[in-house]
Amino acid sequence: MAAREIPHYKIGRLVRFKKAEIDLWMQSNKKECVDAGELSRGLLRPSKRPPVDAERIVKKAIDSSRAERYNPPHGKPDQVKGLGKEVPDGTV
């Protein structure tokens, strides 16, 4: 029982249990339930800081990410049509 295994007996391929042993095992491995509301009240104390303005934080993050985006220059884009160093016979 130290390994927290359910007490059982193997007879060939069959597994058998004794009800009295199972009841004792269940009782010894019983966990106490905790009221989540009561636990959270103890963990979550009221804060003295002012409330966070989430909308302002999100707007600031969006504005800063827009400013960091690449903006291509206006006009014709630079297009490389060839290096211009080749001669008709292929030598440089």
C-alpha positions as CSV (number, residue, x, y, z in Angstrom):
1,M,0.0,0.0,0.0
2,A,3.0,2.3,0.3
3,A,3.2,2.6,-3.5
4,R,-0.5,3.8,-3.6
5,E,-1.5,0.8,-5.7
6,I,-5.0,-0.6,-5.4
7,P,-4.9,-3.8,-3.5
8,H,-5.6,-6.7,-5.9
9,Y,-4.9,-10.3,-6.7
10,K,-3.9,-11.7,-10.1
11,I,-5.1,-15.2,-10.9
12,G,-3.8,-15.9,-14.4
13,R,-5.1,-13.1,-16.6
14,L,-7.9,-12.2,-14.1
15,V,-7.6,-9.4,-11.5
16,R,-9.6,-9.8,-8.3
17,F,-10.3,-7.4,-5.5
18,K,-11.6,-7.8,-1.9
19,K,-14.2,-5.2,-1.0
20,A,-12.9,-4.8,2.6
21,E,-9.4,-4.1,1.3
22,I,-10.6,-1.6,-1.3
23,D,-12.7,0.2,1.3
24,L,-9.6,0.5,3.6
25,W,-7.5,1.7,0.7
26,M,-10.1,4.3,-0.2
27,Q,-10.2,5.6,3.3
28,S,-6.4,5.8,3.7
29,N,-6.1,7.7,0.4
30,K,-8.9,10.2,1.1
31,K,-8.1,13.8,0.3
32,E,-9.9,16.7,2.0
33,C,-11.8,19.0,-0.3
34,V,-11.0,22.7,-0.2
35,D,-13.6,25.4,-0.9
36,A,-12.2,27.4,-3.8
37,G,-14.1,30.6,-2.8
38,E,-12.7,30.5,0.7
39,L,-9.2,29.8,-0.6
40,S,-9.3,32.6,-3.2
41,R,-10.4,35.1,-0.6
42,G,-7.3,34.4,1.4
43,L,-5.0,34.6,-1.6
44,L,-6.5,37.6,-3.4
45,R,-6.1,40.6,-1.2
46,P,-7.4,43.9,-2.3
47,S,-4.8,45.9,-4.1
48,K,-3.9,49.5,-3.1
49,R,-2.8,50.3,-6.7
50,P,-5.2,52.1,-9.0
51,P,-7.1,49.9,-11.5
52,V,-5.4,49.1,-14.8
53,D,-6.8,50.8,-17.9
54,A,-6.5,47.8,-20.3
55,E,-7.9,49.7,-23.3
56,R,-5.2,52.3,-23.0
57,I,-2.5,49.7,-22.8
58,V,-3.8,47.8,-25.9
59,K,-4.1,51.0,-27.9
60,K,-0.6,52.0,-27.0
61,A,0.7,48.6,-28.1
62,I,-1.2,48.7,-31.4
63,D,0.1,52.3,-32.1
64,S,3.7,51.3,-31.4
65,S,3.5,48.2,-33.6
66,R,2.1,50.3,-36.4
67,A,5.0,52.7,-36.1
68,E,7.6,49.9,-36.4
69,R,6.1,48.4,-39.6
70,Y,8.1,48.8,-42.8
71,N,6.7,51.5,-45.1
72,P,8.1,51.2,-48.6
73,P,9.1,54.5,-50.3
74,H,6.6,56.1,-52.6
75,G,7.2,55.9,-56.3
76,K,8.6,53.2,-58.4
77,P,10.0,50.2,-56.5
78,D,13.6,49.2,-57.1
79,Q,13.5,46.4,-59.5
80,V,16.7,44.6,-60.5
81,K,16.4,43.6,-64.2
82,G,19.9,42.5,-64.5
83,L,23.3,43.4,-63.1
84,G,24.2,45.2,-66.3
85,K,27.8,43.8,-66.2
86,E,27.3,41.0,-68.7
87,V,28.3,41.3,-72.3
88,P,26.5,39.4,-75.0
89,D,29.0,36.5,-75.0
90,G,28.4,35.9,-71.2
91,T,31.7,37.1,-69.9
92,V,32.0,39.7,-67.2
